[in-house]
Amino acid sequence: NSIPELIAGAAKHNDVLIPFGSVDPRTGEDAIAGAKHQAIELGARGFKFHPSLQGFDPSSEQFYPLWETLQELGLPCIF
């Protein structure tokens, strides 16, 4: 399933599900735009990342703009 479908499914059952989104942080500005879209337009309430599967180090400075965007949106992240 795609992220938008998962978010929409969670919205239908918002009494028991909280929709979390995800983006590929390695895509830079596209990841930021995707995160904003999922949060603002689709209603994601947080984001989940799999560093070992997605092949990135969350502590790398190149990902700070994405983390800052998610912080500004007030959304939690799970790694």
Buried (B, 14 or more C-beta within 10 A) or exposed (E): EEBBEBBBEBBEEEEEBEBBBBBEBBEEEEBBEBBBBBBEEBBBBBBEBEBEEEEBEBEEEEBEBBBEBBEEBEBEBEE
